């Protein structure tokens, strides 16, 4: 079963899956893309008998990963004096974030 929940008072939706087949499909699609909360995803890989692929921690210019960071506080500002756009993020430091 697949369910999409949204709340008009929140800026996001929740995608809910409930079968092992659907979970395997999603986990295979994001394998080698997850860079934070890795231990939680490694449990899912183990449960689904899928080999975990270590991601490339070097984020290239224009990488869409940057727009999907989770568990962050931050801002995007235009620095007029230096004529540049800056992205400031606050991340909880752990072994995966340091990569």
Buried (B, 14 or more C-beta within 10 A) or exposed (E): EEEEEEEEEEEEEEEEBEEEEBBBEEBEEEBEEBBBEBEEBEEBBEEBEBEBEEBEEEEEEEEEEEEEBEEEEEEEEEEEEEEEEEEEEEBEEEEBBEE
